[in-house]
């Protein structure tokens, strides 16, 4: 995990990237602070460390990209891969690095009964990854994660309920049911041995008290390829008080459309946009603080870059 545990890490300071139990070592005063007032590092499209270039393009892909695949075949899939991969670390390594919020997008796959991660290309099977995450939580009982299932493709109500049963079976009693955000503190979670907040952004969630609805989170996304416009958008959003009882996520990413990608056929998300977005986003974060209307959850592509996790954890003092 080169680049994650940096030389900035002071052995006397337990809030650093690479500390697998940073929540445990938060100042005692923050044990009674709601999770939506803590600074929590997250990853954008958390699962894209693995995407299958041999698979069909996913249902989340634009028609322009689909047309490219029809013409160029495997060569086009190589291009799609370079513009779809946003992380290089596995779930286990992201957790070890300090990530506690995961951005998850799910799809059914023709000819399979399993559910898969999806970002233009199909990723790994979801169930195995959830088991990997659960294994980490078993070894680190003070750590709390937020799983945000926010996009679904090709899933009817029956498929949703089957998938939700997999989540329930995997994490069991670790799942924190819906409650008032003010009582969602580490002290409360530890007392009840809760370690997982599951946000499930589909109407079927209304039948499950164990899962949190889309209304519990605001996700700020600039939808631009211009880093200056990204931070201008964030500044505007940051100046507005967020609704009570919600998380707020800032997605520190730049987003290409099909035209942008086609015009840079030989490029990649990492080299063309992440290289611009990450340092600008981290510089913006350095001027902010956590709190009721401050920084809460932040996500970034290639979370090991810059001092992203270091800066966020440093807000929790």
Secondary structure in CASP SS format (residue, H / E / C, confidence):
PFRMAT SS
TARGET T0000
AUTHOR 0000-0000-0000
METHOD secondary structure of the structure
MODEL  1
X C 1.00
X C 1.00
X C 1.00
X C 1.00
X C 1.00
X C 1.00
X C 1.00
X C 1.00
X C 1.00
X C 1.00
X C 1.00
X C 1.00
X C 1.00
X C 1.00
X C 1.00
X C 1.00
X C 1.00
X C 1.00
X C 1.00
X C 1.00
X C 1.00
X C 1.00
X C 1.00
X C 1.00
X C 1.00
X C 1.00
X C 1.00
X H 1.00
X H 1.00
X H 1.00
X H 1.00
X H 1.00
X C 1.00
X E 1.00
X H 1.00
X H 1.00
X H 1.00
X C 1.00
X C 1.00
X E 1.00
X E 1.00
X E 1.00
X E 1.00
X C 1.00
X C 1.00
X C 1.00
X C 1.00
X C 1.00
X C 1.00
X C 1.00
X C 1.00
X C 1.00
X C 1.00
X C 1.00
X C 1.00
X C 1.00
X E 1.00
X C 1.00
X C 1.00
X C 1.00
X C 1.00
X C 1.00
X H 1.00
X H 1.00
X H 1.00
X H 1.00
X H 1.00
X H 1.00
X H 1.00
X H 1.00
X H 1.00
X H 1.00
X C 1.00
X H 1.00
X H 1.00
X H 1.00
X H 1.00
X H 1.00
X H 1.00
X H 1.00
X H 1.00
X H 1.00
X H 1.00
X H 1.00
X C 1.00
X C 1.00
X C 1.00
X C 1.00
X C 1.00
X C 1.00
X H 1.00
X H 1.00
X H 1.00
X H 1.00
X H 1.00
X H 1.00
X H 1.00
X C 1.00
X C 1.00
X C 1.00
X E 1.00
X E 1.00
X E 1.00
X E 1.00
X E 1.00
X E 1.00
X E 1.00
X E 1.00
X C 1.00
X C 1.00
X C 1.00
X C 1.00
X C 1.00
X C 1.00
X E 1.00
X E 1.00
X E 1.00
X E 1.00
X C 1.00
X C 1.00
X E 1.00
X E 1.00
X E 1.00
X E 1.00
X E 1.00
X H 1.00
X H 1.00
X H 1.00
X H 1.00
X H 1.00
X H 1.00
X H 1.00
X H 1.00
X H 1.00
X H 1.00
X H 1.00
X H 1.00
X H 1.00
X H 1.00
X C 1.00
X C 1.00
X C 1.00
X C 1.00
X C 1.00
X E 1.00
X E 1.00
X E 1.00
X E 1.00
X E 1.00
X E 1.00
X E 1.00
X E 1.00
X E 1.00
X C 1.00
X C 1.00
X C 1.00
X H 1.00
X H 1.00
X H 1.00
X H 1.00
X H 1.00
X H 1.00
X H 1.00
X H 1.00
X H 1.00
X H 1.00
X H 1.00
X H 1.00
X H 1.00
X H 1.00
X H 1.00
X H 1.00
X H 1.00
X H 1.00
X E 1.00
X C 1.00
X C 1.00
X C 1.00
X C 1.00
X C 1.00
X H 1.00
X H 1.00
X H 1.00
X C 1.00
X E 1.00
X H 1.00
X H 1.00
X H 1.00
X H 1.00
X H 1.00
X H 1.00
X H 1.00
X C 1.00
X C 1.00
X C 1.00
X E 1.00
X E 1.00
X E 1.00
X E 1.00
X E 1.00
X C 1.00
X C 1.00
X H 1.00
X H 1.00
X H 1.00
X H 1.00
X H 1.00
X C 1.00
X C 1.00
X C 1.00
X C 1.00
X E 1.00
X C 1.00
X H 1.00
X H 1.00
X H 1.00
X E 1.00
X E 1.00
X E 1.00
X E 1.00
X C 1.00
X C 1.00
X C 1.00
X C 1.00
X C 1.00
X C 1.00
X H 1.00
X H 1.00
X H 1.00
X H 1.00
X H 1.00
X H 1.00
X H 1.00
X H 1.00
X H 1.00
X H 1.00
X H 1.00
X H 1.00
X C 1.00
X C 1.00
X C 1.00
X C 1.00
X C 1.00
X C 1.00
X C 1.00
X C 1.00
X E 1.00
X E 1.00
X E 1.00
X E 1.00
X E 1.00
X E 1.00
X C 1.00
X C 1.00
X C 1.00
X C 1.00
X C 1.00
X H 1.00
X H 1.00
X H 1.00
X H 1.00
X H 1.00
X C 1.00
X C 1.00
X C 1.00
X C 1.00
X C 1.00
X C 1.00
X H 1.00
X H 1.00
X H 1.00
X H 1.00
X H 1.00
X H 1.00
X H 1.00
X H 1.00
X H 1.00
X H 1.00
X H 1.00
X H 1.00
X H 1.00
X H 1.00
X H 1.00
X H 1.00
X H 1.00
X H 1.00
X C 1.00
X C 1.00
X C 1.00
X E 1.00
X C 1.00
X C 1.00
X C 1.00
X C 1.00
X E 1.00
X C 1.00
X E 1.00
X E 1.00
X E 1.00
X E 1.00
X C 1.00
X C 1.00
X C 1.00
X C 1.00
X C 1.00
X C 1.00
X C 1.00
X H 1.00
X H 1.00
X H 1.00
X H 1.00
X H 1.00
X H 1.00
X H 1.00
X C 1.00
X C 1.00
X C 1.00
END
